[in-house]
Amino acid sequence: MTPQARLQAAVELVDEILASAKAGGAAADTLIARYFKTRRYAGSKDRRAVRDLVFRAIRRAGEAPASGRAALLGLADQQPLFDGATHGPAPIGEGETPAETGIAPAWLLARFDPLVAAGELPALLERAPLDVRINRLRPPPALAAEPTPHSPIGLRFPEGTQVEQLDAFRSGAIEVQDEGSQLICLACAARPDMLAVDLCAGAGGKTLALAAEMADRGRLIAADSDRARLSRLPPRAARAGITIAESRLLDPGREAGALADLAGQADLVLVDAPCSGTGTWRRNPETRWRLDPERLDRLTALQARLLDLGRTLVAPGGILVYAVCSLLAEEGRDQAAAFTARSGLLPEEMPMQAGRAAGTGRLLTPGHDGTDGFFVARWQVPC
């Protein structure tokens, strides 16, 4: 592909990503993979170059741009390629302007936790490091990686490392997981022989970490309403040598009935709730364009409902942990404060050195901690 053809491909992809964001469709990575699946002529260098252009354009535009063309016009080094060459984009028209640069939509930035200073915002759109979690059940041999700054079970590989090709990955000795997620699992203080519930388990990344901390002893329920994501847990658990993880598919709105047998019995419940994802823009920068105030209201209502559900599962003396990969006050400190008020539970100090105190919980941010952004809080149910 010529440089102009690569640029045109990036324009087309950003148009698809914008449409998908508006419709709540597939993520950018998925769309890029689909695009090249039908364009076999594009070599590996072409794919990498186009992908780089797409994500540079996405990261640059805080507000959703008018079009993929406007987004790519914002990359000054690409403007000379708008020359009308074959297979390339049309020349820049008179008065045509690029998309404005920015971190995020203004309404969204106004709702960030006050701890997040303006100087930290650019770090939200930097490329995320490649972190893995060491499986305590199957510790790996020495690897060409550095320890992560905060997690004792974390390693950080150089960018571009094909982790899934490593013997340590294939044997289940390591699992790709951001250091922030590792710290949340460690802060749960899971122990062997517990009954634990991962209430929003997804594909099971935190489930596997909790099971390893439990030394694969006890009972661990991985519950979620997304069948496709939850179906990824069993093969991952088998690779990691985990036998205690039990998948449980939930019917949205009827979760309590599916979990009735666990009411008041769990020693630990983790509510890693669906959220805005504002802490994960380093990996998914286009999610800034998916949010609007109405969707955020629906998410905060769901978080409150899941927290209340999680409370019903905890045994006397047990622990409830709430986490969101969000930097918004209403999903973090405000959500935790409202739950504390209506539940009557006393918040506990998080057993975590990283991050900063944010109300009754702690806030991790890319700029301050080098992790994805997370809010996490913890309560103990009285005996």
N, C-alpha and C positions, 0 to 999 in steps of 0.2 A: 504494500500500500504506500502511496505517496504521502508526504506530510499533509497535503490538502485533503486527501481521502480520509486519513485518520481524523482530521479535524471535522469533516462532515459526519463521520461516524459518531464522534463525540456529541455533535449537535443533535443528531437524531436520538441518541441515547438519553441525553438530558431532557429532551422533549418527552420521551417515554416515562422517565422518572418523575417529571413534574405531573404528568397525567395520573400516574399510579399513586403519587402522594395525595393528590386531590381526591381520588376515588377510594383511598384506603387499600390499595392493591399491593403487589409484590415489592420487595425492597430492591435497592439499587443493585446489589451484588447479584441477585437472582435475575434481574432484567439484563444485566451485562452478559451473564452466562448464556441466557436464551438468545441474545442477539448474535453472539459468535457461534452458537451451535448451528445456525442456519447460514453461516458465512465461513465456510471451511477454507476459503482462500486466504483468510487472515492468519498470518503466522504468529508465533508466540511473542515476537517483538512488537508486532502490530497490536496485539491484544493488550500487552502491558502499556504501550504508549497511549492507546485510546482510553484505557481505564484510568491512567494517570491524569489525562486531560479532563475526563469526566469528574473525577473527585476534586481536582483543583478548582474547577468551575463551581462545583457544589459548595465547597468550603468557603469560597470567596463571597458568595451571595447569602446574606443573612435572611432577607425577605425572599420569598419565592420569585424568581425572575419571570419576566413576561414570556420568555421562550428559551429553548436551548441555545439558539443563536445569540440572544442577548447575554446569556450566561458565559458563552465562550468568547464573545467580544470583550468581556471583562479581563481576559488574560492578555495582557499587553504584548507578550512575546509571540502570541498567535495571530495578532491582527494583520501582519503582512501576508499571511496565508489566505486571507479572504480576497483572493485575486481573480476569482472566476475560472481557475484552472479546471480541466476535466476531472470529474468525480469529486470536486471540492465545492465549498460554499460560494455563493454569489458574492461579488464585490460589496464592500461596505457602502451603503447608500448615504446620500447627503442628509445630514441631521440624524442619522441612526446612532443611538447611544447604547453603551453597554449597561448591563444590570449593575445596580449600585452594590458596593461592597458593604459588609456588615457581619456581625457575629450571629444575630438572630433577630426575629421580629421584635419590635420595640415593646409590644404588650407583654411578650414572654419574658424579656429581660427584666421588666419591672416587677416580676413575680419571683425572681430568684431570692434565695435565702440571703439576708443582709451580710452574712459572713463572706460571701463571694465578692471580693473586691474587683473593681474594673480592670486592674492589672492582671488578674487571673483569667479573664475571659478568653484571650487568644489561645490559651492552652487547651480550651475545650475543643478546638478544631485541629490540633496537631495530630499526627499519626500516633496511634496507640502502640506501646511496646508489645512484644510477643512474650507473654508470660505463660508459664506452665506450673501446675501444682504437682508436687511429689506425692505419690501414693504411699502412705506410711505402711501399707500392707505389702508392698512390693518395691522397696526403695531401689532406684536405678544405680548403675555404676556411674563413674565420673562422666560428666557431659560437658561439652564446650559451651557453657552458659554461666552467667553470673548470678549470684543470689539476688533476689529482689530486696529492696530496701527495708521492708517492714515484715513480710511474712516469712516465718521460719521454714515453711514448706514450699516456697516459691523459687523458681528459676526464671531468668530472663535471657532469651536467645537473641542473637543478632537478627535484624530485619531480613526477611526473605528466607529464613531457615524453613526447610520443609519438614516440620515436626512430625507429621503423620508418616513420614518415610523412615523415621528412626526406630531402631529395635526397641528402645525404651518406651516408645509410644505403643508399638504393636503388642508389647508384653503387658501393657497396662501399668507400667511403672510411673508414667507421667500422663497428665491430662491438661489440655489447653484450658486455662482459666485465668482471667485477670486477677492481679494481686488484690484488688478491692474485694472481689467475691471471696477470695480465700480468707481475708481478714474477717468478713462477716461470718463465715462458717466457723472459724476459730473462736469468735466471740460468742457463739452459741454454747461453747463449752460442752459439747456432746461427749458422753462417756459410755463405756461398754455396759450392756444390759439395760439400757434405757428403752422406753417406748417413745419414739420420736416421730413427729409428723412434719413433712415438708409440704405445706399446704398449697403452694403454687409452684410445683416442681418443674414444670416445663419439660425440657429434654433431660433433666436430671443432673446438671453440673454440680449444684450444691448438695443434692442427695448423695452423690458419690463421695463428696468431701466429708459430709457428716458420717457416712457409713465407715469411712476410713478412721475417723476420730473415735468411732465406737468400736474399733478393732473388729468390725464385722460380727459383733455380738449384740443381741437384743432384737428389737423389732423397729423397722423404719418404714413408714408409709409415705410413698411419693404420690401425691394427689394433684390432679390438674384436670381442666375441662377441655384441653386441646389434645384430641386423640393422636394426631400426627406427631406432635412434639413428644408426648409421653411414650409413644411407641419406640422412640430412640433410646430409652433408658435400658431395657433388658440387655441388648448387645453390648452397650457400654459397661454395664455392671459386670457382665460375664468376663469381658476383657480385663477389668480391674480386679477380679477375684472377689466381687461383692455378692453375697448371697442373702443378705437380710432385707434388701430393698423390695417392697411390695408396691406395684403400680395400682393406682385406683383412679378410674376415670369418673369425673364428676359431671353432673348435669347442671349447667349454669342456672342459678336461682334456686336449685334444689340440693345444694351441697350438704346442708345439715342432715338431711335424711340419709345420704350415702355415707356419712361419717358418724351416725348415731351410736354405733357400737363402740366408738372411741371416746364418747363424751365423758369428760372429767377424769380421763385415765392417762393422758400423755405427760411424760416428764419434760418434754421439750416440744414446742411448736414453733416452726419458722414460717412467718408470713412474708414471703418475698413477692410483694404484690405487683400486679400490672401497674404501669405508671407511664409518665410522659417520656421516659428515656432520655431526659436532658443531660444525664450524666454519661451517656454513651455516644455523644456526637463525634468523638474521635473515630469511632467505628462506623457510625451510621449518620453522617451529617445531614442527609436529606430528611431525617425525621423532624427537623425544625419546621419543615414545610407541611407536615401532616397535622400539626396541632392547631386547635382553635379553642377559644374559651369554653364552648359547649362540650367538646370532647374532654377537656380537662375536668370539667364539672362531673362528667360521667365517671371518669377515672377516680376522682377523690371519693365519690359516693361508693364505688366498688371497694376501694381500699378500706373505708370505714366498715363496710359490711363484712369484709374478710377478717378484719381485726376482731370484730365482735364474734364471728364464728370461731376464730382461733381461740378466743378466750374460753369458749364453752368446752373445748377439748382438753384444756390443761388441768392436770390433777393438783390437789393442794400441795404446795411446796414446789410446783413445777414452774418452768420458765416459758415465757412468750417473747419471741423476738420478731420485730417488724423491720423490714428493709425495703427500700425502693432505690432504683438507679436513677434518682432524680435530684436536682439541686433547687427545686422549687419549694418555698416555705410551706405552701398549703399541702404538699404531699409529704413533707418531712416534719419539721418541728411543730407546725400547726396541727397536723393530723395526729401526731403523738400526744400533744397536749389535750386535744379534744377527747381522745380515747382514755387518757388518764382520768379526766374529769368525769366521764360517764361510767367508767368501769370501777372506779375507786381503787384500782391497783396502784401500788407505789412503784415508780420507775427505779431501776437499778442502774448503777454506773456500769458502762460498758467495759468489759475486760479487754481494752484495746488502747494502745499507745498512739497509733496513727490517727490522723484527723483532728478535728476541733469540736469542742462542746457546742451543740446547737440545740438550745432548749433542753429537753430531757434526753436527747440522744447525741449522736456524733455525726459529723459531716466529713466525708472524704471528697476531695476534688482533684482533678488532674493538675491544676496549678500549684496546689499546696502539697499534695501527697504523691503525685505521679501515678495515681490509680484512676480508674473510671470514677465518676461521681456517684456517691451513695449517701443516703441517710439511713442510720440504723439506730434502733432503740430497743430496750429490754425491760421486761417487768417480771416480777415473781408473784405467783398467786399465794396468798397466805394459807398457812396450814389450818 
